[in-house]
Each structure stands twice: as C-alpha cells, then as structure tokens.
Amino acid sequence: MGDGQRKQVFDAPEYRRRMRRVKQRMYDRGIDILLVTDPANMNYLTGYDGWSFYVHQGVIVVIDREEPLWFGREQDSNGARLTTWLTQENIRPYTDDYVHSPTKHPMEFAADVITEVGVGKRYIGVEMDNCYFTGQALECLREGLPQWKFKDADLLVNWVRVIKSDAELRYMRMAARIVEKTMQAAIDAIAAGVREGDAAADVYHAQISGTADFTGDYSAIAPIMPSGIRTSTAHLTWTDRRYEPGDIVLLELAGCKNRYHAPLARTLVIGSASSALEDTARAVIEGLNTVIDFIEPEITGEEIEEKWREAVAGSAVVKMSRIGYSFGLNYPPDWGEHTISLRPGDKHLLKPGMTLHLMPGIWEKDFGFECSEPIRVTESGCEPLTNFPRKLFIK
Amino acid sequence: MGDGQRKQVFDAPEYRRRMRRVKQRMYDRGIDILLVTDPANMNYLTGYDGWSFYVHQGVIVVIDREEPLWFGREQDSNGARLTTWLTQENIRPYTDDYVHSPTKHPMEFAADVITEVGVGKRYIGVEMDNCYFTGQALECLREGLPQWKFKDADLLVNWVRVIKSDAELRYMRMAARIVEKTMQAAIDAIAAGVREGDAAADVYHAQISGTADFTGDYSAIAPIMPSGIRTSTAHLTWTDRRYEPGDIVLLELAGCKNRYHAPLARTLVIGSASSALEDTARAVIEGLNTVIDFIEPEITGEEIEEKWREAVAGSAVVKMSRIGYSFGLNYPPDWGEHTISLRPGDKHLLKPGMTLHLMPGIWEKDFGFECSEPIRVTESGCEPLTNFPRKLFIK
C-alpha cells in the first residue's frame, strides 16, 4: 500500500503563501520561533487533520526554515505523514509515556526539538490563550527553555486566517450547501410528539451525508437545538423530551467541509407564535437585513454593531453581546476565529475575503430567538454564503 | 413558563457526596479554594451542561461553603440555572465584553469572585494541565490574586470521578446499549462503493437516536473510522472516498448518555483479510480476553499491561502505547479521564466501580487493527459493559 490516500486538501503553494504571511508577522514582532498549538492553526500551516488534540501536540515555525515541524504522539505520526505536506524529517513523534503522565510532559519533548532547531535564536512566541495550551504547558516550556524570551503570539496565525483564499472559499461554499440541507432536515423532523434526540439524529445525518457530490465533516460545535424554556440560553443541545405544541426550537447548526464551516441559525415554533416572539423575530430579521446591506470593506466591527442597534431601536430587542464574529477553519470547541467581534470597541477594518457569522441571538428570560447569516466581505459589499429564508418557521 | 424543563440528571444527595469527597482531597492538600475549569469536572460537581467551554468559565469550590459557585458568560447563565443544582446567588455571569477581547480577560472576573468568597483564605488550587485552562488564564489569575499561593490541583476532581456510583453506571449502561446499536449500524452501512461519509452519517444517526427508550448525546470524540492506509494511524475520521474491496476499516465509536460514555472499537475488512491482519486480530483478541479474565480489584495498571504482553508474546504484535485507560463522564476533546493508564509504571490499584476502556489499538506501517472493551471493575473481577462479538468483521 502506498500513499494513494494521502489527502491533498490544498496544493503546496497555498501552504507556502500562508507560511510567508505568518513569517512576516513573526518578523514584525521579533519572534524567531513560533509554537502553534491551536489545532486549526496547525491545520492551516501543515494540513494536519486528526482528532488528536486531547494530547499535547504542535507545529513549530522557525523564521528561516522553509518547512515547519510537527510534533505529537507516536500513534498519530502516520496521520501527520498522510495529511500534511511535510517531509518525514520534520515529523517528530514522542513516545507514549509522555501521555497523561505524572512524571513526563510532552512540552519537555517540544523544548528539546526547539533547542535543536533554534540554535542561535532567542525569542519564542506561544499562543497564550489558546485552549489546548495549558498553564502546565507554559510552565514546562519555560523550564525547558531557560535561555529563551517568551512572547505572546496568541491569534498571530488567526489574524492571517481571517482573509480567505479562493481555495478556502470553495470549501466554505460546500459547507454552505450542507448547512442548507441540514437546516431543512431539522425543520422537516421537528413536530409535536417527536423526541428531540430523533430530530438531532436527522440533523447529524444530513450534516455528514452532505450532498450527492460531497460528504460533510464533523462541525466544531455540536448542533445547538434547545426547545421550550431551554431556548432562554445559548449553547444547550437536545434531550429525550418530546416536542410539545407551542414549543420554540432554536437551531444553530453548521455544515463543515475539510474543517471549513458555514454556520446558520434559524428558529421554529410548533403551532403559533406569541406576539413577543413575533415582535422579536421581526426586529431581529430587520436588523440582520440592515446589517447585510450595510457591510462593505473599510468599516469597523463597532460601526456594524451601531447600525444594528439603530435598526432595532424601535423594538423591545436589546442585545448586550456581540452580534457576529469571524469564522472559517476550525476544530472543537469553536468555529469562531477569536479575531473580529461585532461590538462596541472593535476597531478592526473589514477587508474583502473576510467571512463573518452575523449572529444576533436573543435570549430572554423565558424564550429565545435566533436568525443568522454567514457572509463574505466582497470588494464592494457583502455576500451571504447561504440561501435560506430569513423568517420565523411555523410548523 | 416555569422550570419544568430544569434537568435533574442526578439528585442533590449525589452532588453533595461528590462535594464532600472533593473537599476531603482539598483538605488533605491544603487547598482552601479549588478553581475547576475542566467541563467534565464542572458538570460532575454542579450538573452544568452546555457547549460553552470555548469561552473561559469555571466552578469555584470553597472548602467551608456548601454550594460551589459557577461563573461564565452571561448568555450561558440561564443554562446554569436550568442544568445545575445551584441557587441563583451562586451563579455569577460576566458581561460579553470579556469574551475574546484584547483588553479584558474572564479570569479577572473570576479573581474578583474568588477575592469576595475567599476572605481570610490563602491557598488556591488550579487544574494546571487541563485543556481549557490556558497559560493566559494562569497568568491572569496570578496577577489578580497576588496574595494567594497557587497549588497544582490537576486531576484532583478526576480522581474522585474514577469510582462510579450506581447512578452513574446506569447512564453508562444506557451508553453501552447505544454503542452496540451504533457499531452494528456502521457494520451494516460499510460496503464497497459506499462513500465513507455516508457510513459516518449512519453512525451518527444511530448514536443520537439511541433506542426506543432513550436517545443519545454527542460523544466527546467524533467517530474514528479511517479506511485503507489511513488505518495505520490513530484518530482519523472519514473522507469522501468510496470504500474499495480489500479495505480495512477501523471503527472506534461511543455511545453517550448525559455525558457518560461507553466507547467500543472493532475492525472490519471488505472482502478477505490478509494473513498479517488475521494474525494481528487473533493475537489482539486473545490478549484482550486474557486481560478481561485477569482484572480484579487491588491489582495495578502495570500488572494488567504485563499480562497483556505475556499473552501476545508469541505473536508479531508489539504495542508501545498504553492498552487502556479510565473513562466515563466527559466533554470534547476526550472521553478518557487522564487518571489510570494501563502501561509500565502505573502503580494505581484498581477498585470496584472503576471503569476502564481496554483499548489495545495496533497501528502498523500500512494497516491497523482495533478491538476494545469498556469494562467495570467488580468486587471480584470485571464485567464488560457491552455485548458485541470480539472478532474481525468480514463483509
């Protein structure tokens, strides 16, 4: 058996372009070596794709080395060979006695690799607030690299990821086709008397079986689909309960292709909507439409939020949390990129090729409403990635 | 609408027993306040259940306070009200400007809460190597609590979780029923010409729709189901590829109920097996059966691994990584508990009520084989939680 199944999600020039952009940022910030522990950033620079992020692993970018290095658990190293563009010498596996051990830590191994490739260098950047880069990882690395100066390189790669290439957008459009089918599957499945879990099963089936042309991947957030009083809060999933007449159901779902997402939220009510829900739906959808018309390059995140606030000013809707964020390539626990947030204070200018999830979710004391849109910033405005009616669904 | 959907996964006495055990360990280690950031540990002590772990959140256990405190994002605080046994005053939401912000960090908020409830106290325990407790979280907390002494309390709660109550085992048995159905669905779906993603869709559907009596929850690890050369490594999922005659397919799946897992691995070959695969399968299954017969209370993790090594000694099978680990309640990215590992050096004594995933996965240069069993340690031996043929499946 050969490498016939070696997966080429992008061609080598795409990865090299990404590396050049990351190195420019390293250079600007005086970083000789960047330790990347965010699984999405690891994938972005190397193609590495495996559910191995429950152990410590990383990608090491050396400013004057063409290829980055991957380090991880030995049993995942064939995965690195099969999914990355790296040559064998840059795949550095550690033995299993480093895993979940009271006496050894994988960052000791990483420090050794960094010492080896970092001769004559001094400044290391680490992703300080990335989940998967633990307090222990930081301390262990500091101990193993006593001569090195540490710099916070959190989000350094994320800020390169924020503008999508045509090749990336191709996968995001595939994800958009998947989420349209998935949302329809959810709406079709939900009815009074049906178990929430059976509707969730149909959602997953649609999300993974995809279309006739391509299947889907697991999304970085599980389907969020609470009903009834549980719609009063974000991030709940489903239960064994059977839907009842009058239930509101939130549906925050995503399609995913090659780790690229298209998230989409809609709300459904079984039977008839209360006037409070109808009023909320009307205001939110009008606000969302206003924002979509407004977005163009060279405006800031806070200007968009301000426009939203003006649009809903005549209604009872008050949203205290951000109304959207940048998204794209990701792994659990989040499809957001943690860069741009549409809220007061966000001074980032939008650029063509950015992708935002416009998500003005409303969670009141006893019910919620969600209607969202994933969009791409174009040269002159913005383009919704999905085509799904923006309305309150009634069944 | 009231709290009719407030979910009672366990009764209050169960949570209070857990709190008492955690407090004894805190007392033994001289910890006044324990900051719990592991989502499974948060759930274990409070019941909190939401996909909100992509932002900083936690549970604060004060040694002389009956109830712990939950802190998290405002939009998740109704979720805390609906899923935990905590009274309102112990649910502490932070505003959205703390989320993914370049200027504010949620651990500043946590430090304020700890200062408030920790008057006269001095020693704080943090889960140093828990993913979700980032390097930045540690530094931020140290800055916000300059008078406090920090202790590493990593796995403190995990070591309480390691022995399961009857109430927990009830959910694990439900998860076992689900994974049996899920494994059968995978075997039924896989055939030459079928897209891997379509088989994965059937796996998810079975995993979530569960049985006639209960539905399932999302598992902490996505279905691991590589085929062909991709079976040479752990932790790969599926692709768009269509299965081909001769393909080996690894199936590492789980059922999940109320966050309690039952993982199970089997291997299938389409057509006929090579003699190398047959030999590996025979040795691994014999080794697994030997270990199941051997396990009883008061033996160590390393003794079990030694028994395994003896059993496979006459074969070509050499396993350099652990052959099993403790599992149970969990969230992504892992269903393992990071406590007991069955490997040389592990001196932990097994006790009745522990649950282990016996998982001697073999990943050779060009193929893999997996056959596993989730078991419970009993008073006199061990009991497999699932009932599924231990063999190489041929289709």
Contacts between the chains, C-beta under 8 A, distances in Angstrom:
chain1	res1	chain2	res2	distance
A	1	B	228	7.0
A	1	B	229	4.8
A	1	B	366	4.5
A	1	B	367	7.3
A	2	B	229	7.4
A	3	B	229	7.0
A	4	B	228	7.8
A	4	B	229	7.0
A	5	B	228	5.3
A	5	B	229	4.9
A	5	B	230	5.6
A	5	B	239	7.8
A	5	B	241	7.1
A	7	B	239	6.6
A	49	B	236	7.5
A	50	B	233	7.2
A	50	B	234	7.5
A	50	B	235	4.2
A	50	B	236	5.6
A	51	B	221	5.7
A	51	B	222	5.6
A	51	B	224	6.5
A	51	B	235	4.6
A	51	B	236	7.8
A	51	B	237	6.6
A	51	B	333	7.2
A	52	B	234	7.0
A	52	B	235	4.5
A	53	B	131	7.8
A	53	B	333	5.3
A	54	B	131	7.2
A	54	B	221	7.5
A	54	B	333	4.0
A	54	B	334	3.6
A	54	B	336	7.2
A	73	B	234	7.8
A	73	B	321	7.8
A	74	B	320	6.9
A	74	B	321	7.0
A	75	B	233	6.7
A	75	B	234	4.3
A	75	B	235	7.8
A	75	B	321	5.5
A	75	B	361	7.3
A	75	B	363	5.5
A	76	B	233	6.1
A	76	B	234	5.8
A	76	B	235	5.8
A	77	B	233	7.2
A	78	B	232	4.5
A	78	B	233	3.5
A	78	B	363	6.5
A	78	B	365	7.5
A	79	B	230	8.0
A	79	B	233	3.9
A	79	B	234	7.1
A	79	B	235	6.3
A	79	B	236	5.7
A	81	B	233	7.9
A	82	B	229	6.9
A	82	B	230	6.1
A	82	B	232	7.7
A	82	B	233	6.6
A	82	B	236	7.5
A	83	B	236	7.7
A	95	B	320	6.9
A	96	B	320	5.9
A	96	B	321	3.6
A	96	B	322	6.0
A	96	B	343	7.1
A	97	B	343	7.1
A	97	B	344	7.9
A	97	B	345	7.2
A	99	B	321	7.5
A	99	B	322	7.1
A	99	B	341	7.2
A	100	B	325	7.4
A	100	B	336	7.3
A	100	B	338	4.5
A	100	B	341	5.9
A	101	B	341	7.7
A	103	B	345	8.0
A	105	B	129	7.6
A	126	B	135	6.8
A	128	B	134	6.7
A	128	B	135	4.8
A	128	B	136	4.1
A	128	B	139	7.4
A	129	B	105	7.7
A	129	B	134	4.9
A	129	B	135	7.3
A	129	B	136	3.7
A	129	B	137	7.3
A	130	B	134	6.4
A	131	B	53	7.7
A	131	B	54	7.2
A	131	B	131	5.6
A	131	B	132	5.0
A	131	B	134	5.9
A	132	B	131	5.0
A	133	B	134	5.7
A	133	B	135	5.5
A	134	B	128	6.6
A	134	B	129	4.9
A	134	B	130	6.4
A	134	B	131	5.9
A	134	B	133	5.7
A	134	B	134	6.6
A	134	B	135	6.9
A	135	B	126	6.8
A	135	B	128	4.8
A	135	B	129	7.3
A	135	B	133	5.5
A	135	B	134	6.9
A	135	B	135	5.6
A	135	B	137	6.7
A	135	B	138	3.4
A	136	B	128	4.1
A	136	B	129	3.7
A	136	B	152	7.6
A	136	B	154	6.8
A	137	B	129	7.2
A	137	B	135	6.7
A	138	B	135	3.4
A	138	B	138	6.7
A	138	B	139	7.9
A	139	B	128	7.4
A	139	B	138	7.9
A	152	B	136	7.6
A	154	B	136	6.8
A	195	B	215	5.5
A	196	B	215	7.1
A	197	B	208	5.7
A	197	B	209	6.3
A	197	B	210	6.1
A	197	B	214	7.8
A	197	B	215	2.2
A	197	B	216	6.5
A	198	B	209	5.3
A	198	B	215	6.5
A	200	B	208	5.0
A	200	B	215	7.3
A	201	B	204	7.1
A	201	B	205	4.6
A	201	B	206	7.8
A	201	B	207	7.8
A	201	B	208	3.9
A	201	B	209	3.8
A	201	B	215	7.4
A	202	B	205	7.3
A	204	B	201	7.1
A	204	B	204	3.8
A	204	B	205	6.2
A	204	B	207	7.8
A	204	B	208	5.5
A	205	B	201	4.6
A	205	B	202	7.4
A	205	B	204	6.3
A	205	B	205	4.5
A	206	B	201	7.8
A	207	B	201	7.8
A	207	B	204	7.8
A	208	B	197	5.8
A	208	B	200	5.0
A	208	B	201	3.9
A	208	B	204	5.5
A	209	B	197	6.3
A	209	B	198	5.3
A	209	B	201	3.8
A	210	B	197	6.1
A	214	B	197	7.8
A	214	B	240	5.5
A	215	B	195	5.5
A	215	B	196	7.2
A	215	B	197	2.2
A	215	B	198	6.5
A	215	B	200	7.3
A	215	B	201	7.4
A	215	B	238	7.3
A	215	B	239	7.8
A	215	B	240	5.3
A	216	B	197	6.5
A	217	B	237	7.0
A	217	B	238	8.0
A	218	B	222	4.4
A	218	B	237	6.7
A	221	B	51	5.8
A	221	B	54	7.5
A	222	B	51	5.6
A	222	B	218	4.4
A	224	B	51	6.5
A	228	B	1	6.9
A	228	B	4	7.8
A	228	B	5	5.3
A	229	B	1	4.8
A	229	B	2	7.4
A	229	B	3	6.9
A	229	B	4	7.0
A	229	B	5	4.9
A	229	B	82	6.9
A	230	B	5	5.6
A	230	B	79	8.0
A	230	B	82	6.1
A	232	B	78	4.5
A	232	B	82	7.7
A	233	B	50	7.2
A	233	B	75	6.7
A	233	B	76	6.1
A	233	B	77	7.2
A	233	B	78	3.5
A	233	B	79	3.9
A	233	B	81	7.9
A	233	B	82	6.6
A	234	B	50	7.5
A	234	B	52	7.0
A	234	B	73	7.8
A	234	B	75	4.3
A	234	B	76	5.8
A	234	B	79	7.1
A	235	B	50	4.2
A	235	B	51	4.6
A	235	B	52	4.5
A	235	B	75	7.8
A	235	B	76	5.8
A	235	B	79	6.3
A	236	B	49	7.5
A	236	B	50	5.5
A	236	B	51	7.8
A	236	B	79	5.6
A	236	B	82	7.5
A	236	B	83	7.7
A	237	B	51	6.6
A	237	B	217	7.0
A	237	B	218	6.8
A	238	B	215	7.3
A	238	B	217	8.0
A	239	B	5	7.8
A	239	B	7	6.7
A	239	B	215	7.8
A	240	B	214	5.5
A	240	B	215	5.3
A	241	B	5	7.1
A	320	B	74	6.9
A	320	B	95	6.9
A	320	B	96	5.9
A	321	B	73	7.8
A	321	B	74	7.0
A	321	B	75	5.5
A	321	B	96	3.7
A	321	B	99	7.5
A	322	B	96	6.0
A	322	B	99	7.1
A	325	B	100	7.4
A	332	B	332	4.4
A	332	B	333	6.2
A	333	B	51	7.2
A	333	B	53	5.3
A	333	B	54	4.0
A	333	B	332	6.1
A	333	B	333	7.9
A	334	B	54	3.6
A	336	B	54	7.3
A	336	B	100	7.3
A	338	B	100	4.4
A	339	B	100	8.0
A	341	B	99	7.2
A	341	B	100	5.9
A	341	B	101	7.7
A	343	B	96	7.1
A	343	B	97	7.2
A	344	B	97	7.9
A	345	B	97	7.2
A	345	B	103	8.0
A	361	B	75	7.4
A	363	B	75	5.5
A	363	B	78	6.5
A	365	B	78	7.6
A	366	B	1	4.7
A	367	B	1	7.4
